[in-house]
Each structure stands twice: as structure tokens, then as C-alpha cells.
Amino acid sequence: MALAAKGSKGEAFLAVVVGGGAAFGLVVITSRSWKACQVDVAGSVPNGLTLLFLGLPLALIVNLVLFNVVFRYAGKTFLFSLVAASIAIAIADLALYSWQGTPSDSPGICPGNVPPWWPAWIPT
């Protein structure tokens, strides 16, 4: 597929779409988790502003860099590279959620700050 050849504008577009979508999803899940467990992360600053100005840029940078690295070096076929990059982003976002989505130093009402709706088979 010439449109998304490695190093092209199509690859950059895919990185923004896949990485940006995953970053937005991570911020939404983290926000819902903090609301469900009544976690107050930043004290006087609302949690939404913390996620908007700290969480979203961090997740976006990690996802964009990871997508570009994995997509370029995963293999020669477009589909394999796209699936490998998507899996790498999912693993990185799960690690980011485990690190900041369930903060142990901020007290909440849920055990371990893991919301009751979070699937038990997905580790945090």
C-alpha cells in the first residue's frame, strides 16, 4: 500500500489516528476510573485539567513514538506492521494506566484504586 509506505505522510497520518485515538481512550478510561473511585490526584487542581495538560500529552507522545518505531521495523507487510504497532500501543497504554490510572498514593474508595467495573483478568 503506497499510501502508508514506511516513512511517508500516510504513516504519519496513521500514527496520529491510531496513537491519538488510543491516547484519548486512555485519558477517558483514567478519568472514569478516578471518578468511580473518588480519587483526588492533584489537590486543588481538578482531575480533568491534570489529565488534559499532563496525561494526554504524555500518552500522545508515547503512542506516536511507539507507533512509528514499531510500524517501521516490524515487518514488510502493511497489515502485520499495523497490528504489531497497535498491540505495542495497547501494552504501553495498559502500563500507563497501571502507573497513573490507579495511583496508590492518592486515597480512594476502591481497593487499590481499581474501579469495580475493571475486568479482573486485565492486570493493573
C-alpha positions in Angstrom: 0.0 0.0 0.0 1.8 3.1 -1.3 -0.3 5.5 0.8 1.0 4.2 4.1 4.5 3.3 2.9 7.1 3.4 5.6 8.4 7.0 6.1 5.5 8.6 4.1 2.8 11.1 5.0 0.4 8.2 5.2 2.4 6.6 8.0 2.3 9.9 9.9 -1.4 10.1 9.4 -1.9 6.5 10.7 0.4 7.3 13.7 -1.8 10.3 14.6 -5.1 8.4 14.1 -4.1 5.2 15.9 -1.9 6.8 18.6 -4.2 9.8 19.2 -7.2 7.6 19.4 -5.5 5.3 21.9 -4.3 8.3 23.9 -7.8 9.7 24.1 -9.2 6.4 25.1 -6.6 6.1 27.9 -7.5 9.5 29.2 -11.2 8.7 29.2 -10.7 5.4 31.0 -8.4 7.0 33.6 -11.0 9.8 34.1 -13.8 7.3 34.6 -11.7 5.3 37.0 -10.8 8.3 39.1 -14.4 9.4 39.2 -15.6 5.9 40.2 -13.1 5.6 43.0 -13.2 9.3 44.0 -9.5 9.7 43.6 -8.2 13.3 44.0 -4.8 13.4 42.3 -3.7 17.0 42.1 -5.3 18.5 45.2 -6.6 22.0 44.3 -6.3 21.4 40.5 -9.3 19.4 39.1 -8.5 16.0 37.8 -9.8 16.9 34.3 -7.2 19.6 33.9 -4.5 17.2 35.1 -5.4 14.7 32.5 -5.8 17.3 29.8 -2.4 19.0 30.3 -0.3 16.2 31.7 -2.0 12.9 30.9 -3.0 13.4 27.3 0.4 14.9 26.1 2.3 12.1 27.8 0.1 9.4 26.3 0.2 11.0 22.9 4.0 11.3 22.8 4.4 7.7 24.0 1.9 6.4 21.4 3.2 8.4 18.5 6.9 7.4 19.1 6.0 3.8 19.7 3.8 3.6 16.6 6.5 5.0 14.4 9.2 2.7 15.7 7.2 -0.5 15.7 5.5 0.2 12.3 8.8 0.9 10.6 10.7 -2.1 12.0 8.0 -4.8 12.5 8.0 -6.3 9.0 7.5 -5.7 5.4 3.7 -6.1 5.1 1.4 -3.3 5.9 -1.1 -5.3 7.9 1.5 -7.0 10.1 3.2 -3.7 10.9 -0.2 -2.1 11.7 -1.2 -5.0 14.0 2.2 -5.0 15.7 2.1 -1.3 16.3 -1.5 -1.5 17.7 -0.6 -4.3 20.1 2.5 -2.4 21.3 0.4 0.7 21.9 -2.2 -1.3 23.8 0.5 -2.8 26.1 2.1 0.7 26.6 -1.3 2.2 27.4 -2.1 -0.5 29.9 1.3 0.2 31.6 0.5 3.9 31.7 -2.9 3.1 33.2 -1.4 0.9 35.8 1.1 3.6 36.6 -1.1 6.6 36.8 -4.7 5.4 36.4 -4.6 3.6 39.7 -2.4 5.8 41.9 -1.5 4.1 45.2 -0.5 7.4 46.9 -3.9 9.0 46.3 -6.6 7.6 48.6 -9.8 6.5 47.0 -12.8 4.4 48.0 -11.9 1.4 45.8 -9.4 -1.2 46.9 -6.1 -0.4 45.1 -7.9 2.4 43.3 -9.1 -0.1 40.7 -12.8 0.5 39.9 -15.3 -2.3 40.3 -16.1 -2.3 36.6 -12.5 -3.0 35.6 -12.2 -6.7 34.3 -10.3 -8.9 36.8 -8.4 -10.7 34.0 -6.7 -7.5 32.9 -3.8 -6.8 35.3 -3.3 -3.3 36.8 
